[in-house]
Amino acid sequence: MFLIALTGGEITDREQIADRLVSAGKARLAGYALNPPMRRGVKPLARKLPPLNGEARAATLAQVIDGLECKPAAAGGLVIIHCLTLQEAALVRENGGEIWHVYGSAPSALVPIRRADRMITPRGPGFGHVLDPLEALSEYLLAMGQAARSSKVRVSA
């Protein structure tokens, strides 16, 4: 099972990226969204999130991840659409997943970019270190395949 968590950018960008990934995954990928809280009655540009409870969000996400590991597995992987807190990101990383940062708009104020994290663009082809979501998925799956093969070689040697 593999995990991809989307952070940064706009809500609609993350949702569109997740839709593309799930569609391309051909039933191997499922999307999961614990939606961010919204303030009602505020102009869209001035809208600010209320304080997030990172521990509660991570606990809910942990239950979802545990449910995926049942037999038979519900899906081969999970795209977490709204990774909004440091605790959620830490949980994804602890479970061998990756954090993907949406490029082109506001980065996450709570989930810092690490060297191994991927940068993805919601629009157009990738450039430099910023990848199209399907390019990033391909690279991630290739890396997972290589890691699996190398661990089998070590075990059988």
GUMAR-850527 format. One record per residue: x, y, z of N, C-alpha, C, O in turn; residue in one letter; residue number from 1. Coordinates in Angstrom, 3 decimals, decimal comma, always signed. Example, Ala and Ser with C-alpha at 12.3 -4.5 7.8 and 13.67 -1.06 7.14 Angstrom:
residues 2
SITE / +13,190 / -5,690 / +7,800 / +12,300 / -4,500 / +7,800 / +13,200 / -3,300 / +7,800 / +14,236 / -3,319 / +8,465 / A / 1 $
SITE / +12,850 / -2,250 / +7,080 / +13,670 / -1,060 / +7,140 / +12,900 / +0,030 / +7,870 / +13,409 / +1,138 / +8,039 / S / 2 $
This chain:
residues 157
SITE / +0,838 / -1,176 / +0,000 / +0,000 / +0,000 / +0,000 / +0,886 / +1,242 / +0,000 / +1,921 / +1,283 / +0,665 / M / 1 $
SITE / +0,466 / +2,245 / -0,749 / +1,229 / +3,482 / -0,754 / +0,326 / +4,658 / -0,432 / -0,884 / +4,618 / -0,654 / F / 2 $
SITE / +0,947 / +5,713 / +0,100 / +0,219 / +6,904 / +0,535 / +0,794 / +8,140 / -0,134 / +2,010 / +8,322 / -0,198 / L / 3 $
SITE / -0,093 / +8,979 / -0,627 / +0,282 / +10,269 / -1,195 / -0,577 / +11,311 / -0,495 / -1,803 / +11,207 / -0,513 / I / 4 $
SITE / +0,039 / +12,306 / +0,118 / -0,704 / +13,362 / +0,798 / -0,448 / +14,688 / +0,090 / +0,701 / +15,075 / -0,124 / A / 5 $
SITE / -1,513 / +15,372 / -0,267 / -1,417 / +16,658 / -0,956 / -1,529 / +17,788 / +0,055 / -2,395 / +17,774 / +0,930 / L / 6 $
SITE / -0,648 / +18,759 / -0,077 / -0,662 / +19,903 / +0,828 / -0,349 / +21,173 / +0,045 / +0,193 / +21,121 / -1,060 / T / 7 $
SITE / -0,695 / +22,298 / +0,630 / -0,470 / +23,588 / -0,026 / -1,466 / +23,815 / -1,142 / -2,310 / +22,963 / -1,421 / G / 8 $
SITE / -1,362 / +24,958 / -1,771 / -2,251 / +25,273 / -2,873 / -3,671 / +25,538 / -2,425 / -3,949 / +25,704 / -1,237 / G / 9 $
SITE / -4,553 / +25,573 / -3,388 / -5,969 / +25,810 / -3,136 / -6,703 / +24,479 / -2,992 / -6,255 / +23,456 / -3,511 / E / 10 $
SITE / -7,812 / +24,499 / -2,296 / -8,621 / +23,303 / -2,102 / -9,002 / +22,685 / -3,443 / -8,881 / +21,474 / -3,631 / I / 11 $
SITE / -9,459 / +23,515 / -4,369 / -9,893 / +22,998 / -5,674 / -8,733 / +22,381 / -6,448 / -8,923 / +21,394 / -7,158 / T / 12 $
SITE / -7,532 / +22,949 / -6,319 / -6,359 / +22,366 / -6,984 / -6,080 / +20,966 / -6,445 / -5,848 / +20,037 / -7,218 / D / 13 $
SITE / -6,100 / +20,813 / -5,125 / -5,846 / +19,495 / -4,529 / -6,911 / +18,491 / -4,949 / -6,605 / +17,331 / -5,224 / R / 14 $
SITE / -8,159 / +18,938 / -4,996 / -9,244 / +18,026 / -5,395 / -9,097 / +17,598 / -6,850 / -9,314 / +16,430 / -7,174 / E / 15 $
SITE / -8,732 / +18,527 / -7,729 / -8,543 / +18,180 / -9,147 / -7,364 / +17,227 / -9,330 / -7,438 / +16,286 / -10,121 / Q / 16 $
SITE / -6,286 / +17,469 / -8,604 / -5,117 / +16,588 / -8,684 / -5,489 / +15,186 / -8,202 / -5,128 / +14,193 / -8,833 / I / 17 $
SITE / -6,201 / +15,110 / -7,100 / -6,610 / +13,804 / -6,571 / -7,509 / +13,071 / -7,569 / -7,368 / +11,863 / -7,759 / A / 18 $
SITE / -8,419 / +13,786 / -8,196 / -9,291 / +13,165 / -9,203 / -8,471 / +12,578 / -10,343 / -8,742 / +11,464 / -10,791 / D / 19 $
SITE / -7,473 / +13,317 / -10,818 / -6,612 / +12,811 / -11,897 / -5,854 / +11,563 / -11,464 / -5,765 / +10,592 / -12,215 / R / 20 $
SITE / -5,309 / +11,593 / -10,250 / -4,532 / +10,457 / -9,761 / -5,405 / +9,222 / -9,589 / -5,015 / +8,127 / -9,994 / L / 21 $
SITE / -6,580 / +9,386 / -8,993 / -7,476 / +8,261 / -8,767 / -7,951 / +7,694 / -10,107 / -8,019 / +6,476 / -10,279 / V / 22 $
SITE / -8,280 / +8,574 / -11,053 / -8,702 / +8,111 / -12,382 / -7,587 / +7,335 / -13,072 / -7,843 / +6,304 / -13,694 / S / 23 $
SITE / -6,373 / +7,815 / -12,969 / -5,234 / +7,154 / -13,606 / -4,854 / +5,861 / -12,895 / -4,240 / +4,979 / -13,497 / A / 24 $
SITE / -5,212 / +5,742 / -11,627 / -4,850 / +4,564 / -10,840 / -5,655 / +3,327 / -11,163 / -5,327 / +2,234 / -10,701 / G / 25 $
SITE / -6,709 / +3,483 / -11,951 / -7,517 / +2,336 / -12,404 / -7,890 / +1,413 / -11,245 / -7,571 / +0,225 / -11,259 / K / 26 $
SITE / -8,559 / +1,965 / -10,258 / -9,073 / +1,245 / -9,090 / -7,981 / +0,784 / -8,127 / -8,275 / +0,092 / -7,153 / A / 27 $
SITE / -6,750 / +1,149 / -8,380 / -5,680 / +0,835 / -7,417 / -5,551 / +1,948 / -6,392 / -4,988 / +1,744 / -5,317 / R / 28 $
SITE / -6,068 / +3,123 / -6,719 / -5,976 / +4,282 / -5,834 / -7,360 / +4,699 / -5,363 / -8,337 / +4,638 / -6,110 / L / 29 $
SITE / -7,418 / +5,118 / -4,122 / -8,649 / +5,688 / -3,564 / -8,317 / +7,080 / -3,049 / -7,185 / +7,344 / -2,645 / A / 30 $
SITE / -9,283 / +7,951 / -3,064 / -9,104 / +9,287 / -2,526 / -9,737 / +9,385 / -1,153 / -10,754 / +8,745 / -0,886 / G / 31 $
SITE / -9,139 / +10,186 / -0,281 / -9,676 / +10,401 / +1,059 / -9,591 / +11,891 / +1,369 / -8,552 / +12,521 / +1,168 / Y / 32 $
SITE / -10,687 / +12,439 / +1,856 / -10,703 / +13,858 / +2,203 / -11,359 / +14,073 / +3,549 / -12,558 / +13,843 / +3,711 / A / 33 $
SITE / -10,579 / +14,510 / +4,506 / -11,113 / +15,072 / +5,740 / -11,084 / +16,571 / +5,475 / -10,057 / +17,229 / +5,645 / L / 34 $
SITE / -12,223 / +17,091 / +5,057 / -12,274 / +18,460 / +4,557 / -11,847 / +19,475 / +5,597 / -12,094 / +19,308 / +6,791 / N / 35 $
SITE / -11,200 / +20,537 / +5,121 / -10,794 / +21,600 / +6,035 / -12,017 / +22,370 / +6,517 / -12,990 / +22,515 / +5,778 / P / 36 $
SITE / -11,972 / +22,864 / +7,748 / -13,088 / +23,688 / +8,223 / -13,107 / +25,006 / +7,452 / -12,062 / +25,511 / +7,041 / P / 37 $
SITE / -14,284 / +25,544 / +7,264 / -14,432 / +26,805 / +6,521 / -15,164 / +27,812 / +7,387 / -16,025 / +27,448 / +8,189 / M / 38 $
SITE / -14,824 / +29,052 / +7,224 / -15,577 / +30,115 / +7,869 / -16,660 / +30,567 / +6,914 / -16,368 / +30,919 / +5,772 / R / 39 $
SITE / -17,875 / +30,564 / +7,349 / -19,007 / +30,952 / +6,520 / -19,223 / +32,462 / +6,581 / -18,937 / +33,105 / +7,591 / R / 40 $
SITE / -19,728 / +33,008 / +5,488 / -20,093 / +34,417 / +5,465 / -18,930 / +35,380 / +5,364 / -19,076 / +36,562 / +5,676 / G / 41 $
SITE / -17,771 / +34,892 / +4,929 / -16,592 / +35,741 / +4,805 / -16,221 / +35,804 / +3,330 / -16,351 / +34,810 / +2,616 / V / 42 $
SITE / -15,766 / +36,947 / +2,873 / -15,350 / +37,076 / +1,480 / -14,292 / +36,018 / +1,167 / -13,428 / +35,737 / +1,997 / K / 43 $
SITE / -14,363 / +35,432 / -0,034 / -13,423 / +34,338 / -0,365 / -11,956 / +34,710 / -0,183 / -11,175 / +33,886 / +0,294 / P / 44 $
SITE / -11,563 / +35,917 / -0,545 / -10,148 / +36,283 / -0,416 / -9,732 / +36,473 / +1,034 / -8,558 / +36,316 / +1,370 / L / 45 $
SITE / -10,688 / +36,809 / +1,894 / -10,363 / +37,042 / +3,298 / -10,604 / +35,805 / +4,154 / -10,369 / +35,821 / +5,362 / A / 46 $
SITE / -11,075 / +34,731 / +3,520 / -11,421 / +33,525 / +4,274 / -10,169 / +32,952 / +4,931 / -9,139 / +32,775 / +4,280 / R / 47 $
SITE / -10,267 / +32,672 / +6,198 / -9,162 / +32,101 / +6,948 / -9,657 / +30,861 / +7,673 / -10,788 / +30,824 / +8,160 / K / 48 $
SITE / -8,816 / +29,862 / +7,741 / -9,206 / +28,660 / +8,459 / -9,168 / +28,905 / +9,958 / -8,263 / +29,570 / +10,462 / L / 49 $
SITE / -10,149 / +28,368 / +10,670 / -10,034 / +28,398 / +12,129 / -8,891 / +27,497 / +12,552 / -8,405 / +26,708 / +11,742 / P / 50 $
SITE / -8,452 / +27,591 / +13,781 / -7,347 / +26,723 / +14,214 / -7,682 / +25,253 / +13,985 / -8,799 / +24,806 / +14,244 / P / 51 $
SITE / -6,689 / +24,513 / +13,494 / -6,868 / +23,093 / +13,205 / -6,371 / +22,252 / +14,373 / -5,361 / +22,578 / +14,998 / L / 52 $
SITE / -7,081 / +21,177 / +14,661 / -6,657 / +20,238 / +15,684 / -5,882 / +19,121 / +14,991 / -6,467 / +18,140 / +14,532 / N / 53 $
SITE / -4,572 / +19,278 / +14,920 / -3,719 / +18,332 / +14,219 / -3,769 / +16,932 / +14,795 / -3,734 / +15,953 / +14,049 / G / 54 $
SITE / -3,852 / +16,823 / +16,110 / -3,900 / +15,501 / +16,743 / -5,177 / +14,768 / +16,365 / -5,139 / +13,572 / +16,076 / E / 55 $
SITE / -6,299 / +15,463 / +16,364 / -7,581 / +14,827 / +16,010 / -7,599 / +14,440 / +14,540 / -8,068 / +13,357 / +14,191 / A / 56 $
SITE / -7,088 / +15,319 / +13,669 / -7,051 / +15,004 / +12,246 / -6,145 / +13,790 / +11,986 / -6,482 / +12,920 / +11,183 / R / 57 $
SITE / -5,005 / +13,741 / +12,665 / -4,078 / +12,614 / +12,490 / -4,685 / +11,317 / +13,028 / -4,485 / +10,257 / +12,435 / A / 58 $
SITE / -5,418 / +11,383 / +14,134 / -6,051 / +10,185 / +14,685 / -7,105 / +9,636 / +13,720 / -7,213 / +8,424 / +13,537 / A / 59 $
SITE / -7,868 / +10,517 / +13,114 / -8,865 / +10,087 / +12,126 / -8,176 / +9,465 / +10,920 / -8,608 / +8,422 / +10,429 / T / 60 $
SITE / -7,112 / +10,094 / +10,442 / -6,363 / +9,572 / +9,306 / -5,743 / +8,211 / +9,633 / -5,711 / +7,325 / +8,778 / L / 61 $
SITE / -5,256 / +8,042 / +10,855 / -4,669 / +6,758 / +11,265 / -5,703 / +5,637 / +11,175 / -5,370 / +4,523 / +10,772 / A / 62 $
SITE / -6,944 / +5,917 / +11,544 / -8,006 / +4,911 / +11,442 / -8,259 / +4,535 / +9,983 / -8,490 / +3,367 / +9,670 / Q / 63 $
SITE / -8,217 / +5,518 / +9,101 / -8,425 / +5,255 / +7,678 / -7,295 / +4,391 / +7,131 / -7,535 / +3,432 / +6,396 / V / 64 $
SITE / -6,065 / +4,735 / +7,492 / -4,899 / +3,960 / +7,025 / -4,968 / +2,533 / +7,549 / -4,691 / +1,591 / +6,808 / I / 65 $
SITE / -5,333 / +2,360 / +8,813 / -5,459 / +1,011 / +9,372 / -6,522 / +0,212 / +8,634 / -6,361 / -0,991 / +8,428 / D / 66 $
SITE / -7,600 / +0,865 / +8,236 / -8,661 / +0,191 / +7,496 / -8,214 / -0,273 / +6,126 / -8,733 / -1,261 / +5,605 / G / 67 $
SITE / -7,258 / +0,426 / +5,537 / -6,748 / +0,024 / +4,220 / -5,909 / -1,229 / +4,286 / -5,774 / -1,939 / +3,290 / L / 68 $
SITE / -5,345 / -1,510 / +5,439 / -4,457 / -2,655 / +5,562 / -5,193 / -3,951 / +5,840 / -4,569 / -4,974 / +6,118 / E / 69 $
SITE / -6,536 / -3,916 / +5,766 / -7,314 / -5,123 / +5,982 / -7,137 / -6,076 / +4,794 / -6,639 / -5,677 / +3,741 / C / 70 $
SITE / -7,535 / -7,301 / +4,967 / -7,455 / -8,295 / +3,900 / -8,861 / -8,649 / +3,459 / -9,658 / -9,009 / +4,325 / K / 71 $
SITE / -9,234 / -8,580 / +2,209 / -8,434 / -8,038 / +1,120 / -8,362 / -6,521 / +1,208 / -9,261 / -5,867 / +1,737 / P / 72 $
SITE / -7,294 / -5,991 / +0,688 / -7,077 / -4,550 / +0,758 / -8,143 / -3,815 / -0,055 / -8,526 / -4,249 / -1,142 / A / 73 $
SITE / -8,611 / -2,697 / +0,493 / -9,623 / -1,897 / -0,197 / -9,042 / -1,244 / -1,445 / -9,747 / -1,072 / -2,440 / A / 74 $
SITE / -7,774 / -0,884 / -1,401 / -7,099 / -0,247 / -2,540 / -5,602 / -0,432 / -2,361 / -5,123 / -0,732 / -1,267 / A / 75 $
SITE / -4,878 / -0,250 / -3,444 / -3,428 / -0,362 / -3,383 / -2,776 / +0,864 / -2,794 / -1,653 / +0,805 / -2,293 / G / 76 $
SITE / -3,491 / +1,992 / -2,855 / -2,939 / +3,221 / -2,343 / -4,014 / +4,233 / -2,042 / -5,167 / +4,084 / -2,447 / G / 77 $
SITE / -3,621 / +5,261 / -1,330 / -4,545 / +6,289 / -0,884 / -3,985 / +7,665 / -1,193 / -2,828 / +7,958 / -0,891 / L / 78 $
SITE / -4,814 / +8,509 / -1,799 / -4,470 / +9,914 / -2,016 / -5,202 / +10,717 / -0,955 / -6,430 / +10,796 / -0,958 / V / 79 $
SITE / -4,445 / +11,307 / -0,056 / -5,019 / +12,127 / +1,013 / -5,077 / +13,550 / +0,480 / -4,045 / +14,186 / +0,266 / I / 80 $
SITE / -6,276 / +14,036 / +0,272 / -6,474 / +15,274 / -0,477 / -6,105 / +16,520 / +0,328 / -5,562 / +17,476 / -0,228 / I / 81 $
SITE / -6,390 / +16,518 / +1,613 / -6,138 / +17,714 / +2,422 / -5,231 / +17,373 / +3,600 / -5,715 / +17,106 / +4,700 / H / 82 $
SITE / -3,923 / +17,382 / +3,376 / -2,947 / +17,203 / +4,453 / -2,623 / +18,608 / +4,959 / -1,828 / +19,331 / +4,358 / C / 83 $
SITE / -3,245 / +18,975 / +6,064 / -3,194 / +20,364 / +6,502 / -2,348 / +20,613 / +7,740 / -2,051 / +21,764 / +8,060 / L / 84 $
SITE / -1,953 / +19,557 / +8,442 / -1,217 / +19,758 / +9,683 / +0,081 / +18,950 / +9,699 / +0,246 / +17,980 / +8,960 / T / 85 $
SITE / +0,970 / +19,374 / +10,545 / +2,250 / +18,686 / +10,721 / +2,041 / +17,255 / +11,201 / +2,776 / +16,353 / +10,799 / L / 86 $
SITE / +1,046 / +17,041 / +12,055 / +0,775 / +15,700 / +12,579 / +0,313 / +14,753 / +11,477 / +0,724 / +13,593 / +11,454 / Q / 87 $
SITE / -0,534 / +15,224 / +10,564 / -0,964 / +14,383 / +9,445 / +0,236 / +14,024 / +8,560 / +0,396 / +12,873 / +8,155 / E / 88 $
SITE / +1,070 / +15,017 / +8,268 / +2,250 / +14,776 / +7,435 / +3,184 / +13,771 / +8,099 / +3,716 / +12,886 / +7,429 / A / 89 $
SITE / +3,388 / +13,898 / +9,404 / +4,256 / +12,962 / +10,128 / +3,703 / +11,542 / +10,056 / +4,463 / +10,589 / +9,887 / A / 90 $
SITE / +2,392 / +11,394 / +10,183 / +1,766 / +10,079 / +10,102 / +1,963 / +9,458 / +8,722 / +2,273 / +8,272 / +8,609 / L / 91 $
SITE / +1,785 / +10,250 / +7,685 / +1,982 / +9,754 / +6,318 / +3,426 / +9,301 / +6,137 / +3,676 / +8,218 / +5,608 / V / 92 $
SITE / +4,369 / +10,116 / +6,570 / +5,783 / +9,760 / +6,434 / +6,122 / +8,505 / +7,234 / +6,864 / +7,649 / +6,752 / R / 93 $
SITE / +5,588 / +8,385 / +8,451 / +5,843 / +7,207 / +9,287 / +5,340 / +5,925 / +8,632 / +5,884 / +4,846 / +8,867 / E / 94 $
SITE / +4,299 / +6,048 / +7,812 / +3,724 / +4,894 / +7,136 / +4,300 / +4,704 / +5,738 / +3,726 / +3,981 / +4,924 / N / 95 $
SITE / +5,430 / +5,347 / +5,455 / +6,127 / +5,164 / +4,185 / +5,570 / +5,974 / +3,032 / +5,942 / +5,741 / +1,882 / G / 96 $
SITE / +4,688 / +6,918 / +3,314 / +4,082 / +7,729 / +2,267 / +4,896 / +8,959 / +1,936 / +5,930 / +9,237 / +2,543 / G / 97 $
SITE / +4,394 / +9,687 / +0,949 / +5,049 / +10,911 / +0,488 / +4,115 / +12,104 / +0,638 / +2,892 / +11,980 / +0,569 / E / 98 $
SITE / +4,728 / +13,251 / +0,845 / +4,005 / +14,522 / +0,871 / +4,285 / +15,218 / -0,452 / +5,440 / +15,392 / -0,841 / I / 99 $
SITE / +3,219 / +15,614 / -1,141 / +3,338 / +16,344 / -2,394 / +2,795 / +17,748 / -2,186 / +1,659 / +17,932 / -1,749 / W / 100 $
SITE / +3,626 / +18,739 / -2,507 / +3,255 / +20,147 / -2,334 / +2,764 / +20,715 / -3,666 / +3,419 / +20,574 / -4,699 / H / 101 $
SITE / +1,598 / +21,359 / -3,618 / +1,012 / +21,948 / -4,820 / +1,722 / +23,272 / -5,091 / +1,740 / +24,170 / -4,250 / V / 102 $
SITE / +2,295 / +23,368 / -6,266 / +3,071 / +24,528 / -6,683 / +2,152 / +25,543 / -7,368 / +1,180 / +25,170 / -8,025 / Y / 103 $
SITE / +2,470 / +26,814 / -7,208 / +1,772 / +27,838 / -7,970 / +0,887 / +28,739 / -7,150 / +0,475 / +29,792 / -7,636 / G / 104 $
SITE / +0,585 / +28,375 / -5,951 / -0,166 / +29,252 / -5,068 / +0,431 / +29,113 / -3,676 / +1,555 / +28,632 / -3,526 / S / 105 $
SITE / -0,289 / +29,518 / -2,691 / +0,255 / +29,576 / -1,337 / +0,735 / +28,210 / -0,843 / -0,017 / +27,237 / -0,888 / A / 106 $
SITE / +1,978 / +28,131 / -0,373 / +2,427 / +26,883 / +0,252 / +1,751 / +26,732 / +1,614 / +1,225 / +27,696 / +2,170 / P / 107 $
SITE / +1,772 / +25,529 / +2,131 / +1,178 / +25,287 / +3,441 / +1,962 / +26,051 / +4,502 / +3,192 / +26,070 / +4,493 / S / 108 $
SITE / +1,237 / +26,668 / +5,403 / +1,876 / +27,373 / +6,511 / +2,269 / +26,405 / +7,624 / +3,075 / +26,749 / +8,488 / A / 109 $
SITE / +1,702 / +25,192 / +7,607 / +1,931 / +24,250 / +8,697 / +2,745 / +23,019 / +8,312 / +3,333 / +22,374 / +9,180 / L / 110 $
SITE / +2,789 / +22,685 / +7,025 / +3,534 / +21,504 / +6,580 / +4,741 / +21,986 / +5,785 / +4,611 / +22,355 / +4,618 / V / 111 $
SITE / +5,916 / +21,985 / +6,415 / +7,105 / +22,467 / +5,708 / +7,536 / +21,525 / +4,590 / +7,298 / +20,318 / +4,646 / P / 112 $
SITE / +8,164 / +22,091 / +3,591 / +8,680 / +21,307 / +2,473 / +10,008 / +20,685 / +2,896 / +10,911 / +21,381 / +3,360 / I / 113 $
SITE / +10,114 / +19,372 / +2,731 / +11,359 / +18,659 / +3,006 / +12,012 / +18,291 / +1,685 / +11,364 / +18,271 / +0,639 / R / 114 $
SITE / +13,280 / +18,007 / +1,748 / +14,056 / +17,697 / +0,550 / +13,445 / +16,562 / -0,273 / +13,439 / +16,648 / -1,501 / R / 115 $
SITE / +12,939 / +15,519 / +0,348 / +12,406 / +14,359 / -0,371 / +10,977 / +14,559 / -0,873 / +10,471 / +13,729 / -1,628 / A / 116 $
SITE / +10,327 / +15,633 / -0,470 / +8,950 / +15,880 / -0,909 / +8,921 / +16,257 / -2,381 / +9,857 / +16,862 / -2,905 / D / 117 $
SITE / +7,836 / +15,891 / -3,030 / +7,670 / +16,242 / -4,442 / +6,876 / +17,534 / -4,562 / +5,994 / +17,826 / -3,754 / R / 118 $
SITE / +7,217 / +18,299 / -5,598 / +6,482 / +19,517 / -5,949 / +5,683 / +19,182 / -7,203 / +6,237 / +18,664 / -8,173 / M / 119 $
SITE / +4,387 / +19,474 / -7,190 / +3,553 / +19,171 / -8,348 / +2,780 / +20,408 / -8,776 / +2,483 / +21,288 / -7,967 / I / 120 $
SITE / +2,465 / +20,455 / -10,042 / +1,716 / +21,576 / -10,592 / +0,304 / +21,120 / -10,944 / +0,125 / +20,051 / -11,527 / T / 121 $
SITE / -0,688 / +21,914 / -10,600 / -2,053 / +21,530 / -10,955 / -2,402 / +21,833 / -12,408 / -3,410 / +21,344 / -12,918 / P / 122 $
SITE / -1,575 / +22,640 / -13,080 / -1,887 / +23,061 / -14,445 / -0,694 / +22,836 / -15,363 / +0,447 / +23,144 / -15,020 / R / 123 $
SITE / -0,987 / +22,297 / -16,527 / +0,042 / +22,190 / -17,552 / +1,115 / +21,175 / -17,246 / +1,074 / +20,477 / -16,233 / G / 124 $
SITE / +2,084 / +21,109 / -18,155 / +3,172 / +20,147 / -17,958 / +4,115 / +20,592 / -16,851 / +4,177 / +21,768 / -16,494 / P / 125 $
SITE / +4,841 / +19,629 / -16,322 / +5,822 / +19,943 / -15,296 / +7,027 / +20,658 / -15,888 / +7,191 / +20,725 / -17,106 / G / 126 $
SITE / +7,859 / +21,184 / -15,015 / +9,072 / +21,880 / -15,427 / +10,074 / +21,783 / -14,287 / +9,711 / +21,871 / -13,114 / F / 127 $
SITE / +11,333 / +21,602 / -14,646 / +12,376 / +21,517 / -13,629 / +12,039 / +20,484 / -12,567 / +11,799 / +19,317 / -12,876 / G / 128 $
SITE / +12,022 / +20,920 / -11,322 / +11,728 / +20,014 / -10,208 / +10,232 / +19,924 / -9,904 / +9,831 / +19,194 / -8,997 / H / 129 $
SITE / +9,403 / +20,656 / -10,650 / +7,954 / +20,640 / -10,452 / +7,340 / +19,690 / -11,480 / +7,494 / +19,882 / -12,686 / V / 130 $
SITE / +6,648 / +18,670 / -10,991 / +6,144 / +17,609 / -11,856 / +4,634 / +17,710 / -12,061 / +3,903 / +18,220 / -11,212 / L / 131 $
SITE / +4,191 / +17,210 / -13,206 / +2,782 / +16,959 / -13,431 / +2,389 / +15,836 / -12,461 / +3,217 / +14,966 / -12,190 / D / 132 $
SITE / +1,163 / +15,820 / -11,930 / +0,793 / +14,766 / -10,977 / +0,994 / +13,345 / -11,495 / +1,399 / +12,467 / -10,734 / P / 133 $
SITE / +0,720 / +13,106 / -12,772 / +0,904 / +11,748 / -13,298 / +2,376 / +11,391 / -13,440 / +2,750 / +10,228 / -13,287 / L / 134 $
SITE / +3,220 / +12,388 / -13,734 / +4,677 / +12,150 / -13,744 / +5,147 / +11,780 / -12,338 / +5,931 / +10,847 / -12,161 / E / 135 $
SITE / +4,663 / +12,515 / -11,349 / +5,052 / +12,254 / -9,967 / +4,591 / +10,864 / -9,530 / +5,324 / +10,149 / -8,847 / A / 136 $
SITE / +3,373 / +10,484 / -9,925 / +2,869 / +9,154 / -9,594 / +3,740 / +8,074 / -10,222 / +4,068 / +7,078 / -9,577 / L / 137 $
SITE / +4,109 / +8,274 / -11,469 / +4,970 / +7,310 / -12,160 / +6,313 / +7,177 / -11,445 / +6,784 / +6,063 / -11,213 / S / 138 $
SITE / +6,927 / +8,296 / -11,098 / +8,217 / +8,249 / -10,385 / +8,081 / +7,571 / -9,031 / +8,952 / +6,802 / -8,623 / E / 139 $
SITE / +6,988 / +7,857 / -8,338 / +6,762 / +7,260 / -7,023 / +6,605 / +5,740 / -7,135 / +7,196 / +4,995 / -6,354 / Y / 140 $
SITE / +5,811 / +5,284 / -8,101 / +5,606 / +3,849 / -8,279 / +6,893 / +3,140 / -8,703 / +7,168 / +2,024 / -8,260 / L / 141 $
SITE / +7,678 / +3,791 / -9,561 / +8,971 / +3,217 / -9,952 / +9,896 / +3,087 / -8,748 / +10,552 / +2,060 / -8,572 / L / 142 $
SITE / +9,950 / +4,125 / -7,923 / +10,807 / +4,093 / -6,731 / +10,351 / +2,996 / -5,771 / +11,181 / +2,306 / -5,178 / A / 143 $
SITE / +9,041 / +2,833 / -5,617 / +8,527 / +1,777 / -4,733 / +8,870 / +0,398 / -5,284 / +9,219 / -0,506 / -4,524 / M / 144 $
SITE / +8,772 / +0,234 / -6,597 / +9,115 / -1,045 / -7,219 / +10,578 / -1,385 / -7,041 / +10,925 / -2,533 / -6,765 / G / 145 $
SITE / +11,445 / -0,384 / -7,199 / +12,875 / -0,610 / -7,017 / +13,181 / -0,956 / -5,568 / +14,009 / -1,825 / -5,297 / Q / 146 $
SITE / +12,523 / -0,284 / -4,643 / +12,752 / -0,568 / -3,227 / +12,301 / -1,976 / -2,886 / +12,978 / -2,673 / -2,130 / A / 147 $
SITE / +11,165 / -2,411 / -3,433 / +10,663 / -3,757 / -3,185 / +11,610 / -4,808 / -3,758 / +11,886 / -5,820 / -3,114 / A / 148 $
SITE / +12,106 / -4,564 / -4,967 / +13,032 / -5,520 / -5,589 / +14,334 / -5,611 / -4,794 / +14,855 / -6,707 / -4,587 / R / 149 $
SITE / +14,855 / -4,489 / -4,354 / +16,127 / -4,514 / -3,632 / +15,957 / -5,188 / -2,273 / +16,889 / -5,840 / -1,803 / S / 150 $
SITE / +14,806 / -5,055 / -1,633 / +14,612 / -5,731 / -0,339 / +14,477 / -7,239 / -0,543 / +14,912 / -8,007 / +0,315 / S / 151 $
SITE / +13,887 / -7,685 / -1,656 / +13,790 / -9,123 / -1,936 / +15,163 / -9,702 / -2,223 / +15,449 / -10,833 / -1,830 / K / 152 $
SITE / +16,021 / -8,945 / -2,903 / +17,374 / -9,416 / -3,200 / +18,152 / -9,592 / -1,896 / +18,871 / -10,578 / -1,730 / V / 153 $
SITE / +18,012 / -8,646 / -0,977 / +18,723 / -8,741 / +0,301 / +18,228 / -9,924 / +1,123 / +19,028 / -10,602 / +1,767 / R / 154 $
SITE / +16,939 / -10,180 / +1,111 / +16,367 / -11,271 / +1,895 / +16,823 / -12,613 / +1,336 / +17,164 / -13,518 / +2,098 / V / 155 $
SITE / +16,832 / -12,749 / +0,002 / +17,181 / -14,045 / -0,574 / +18,692 / -14,278 / -0,633 / +19,118 / -15,412 / -0,851 / S / 156 $
SITE / +19,484 / -13,281 / -0,451 / +20,946 / -13,438 / -0,554 / +21,546 / -14,041 / +0,684 / +22,760 / -14,236 / +0,750 / A / 157 $
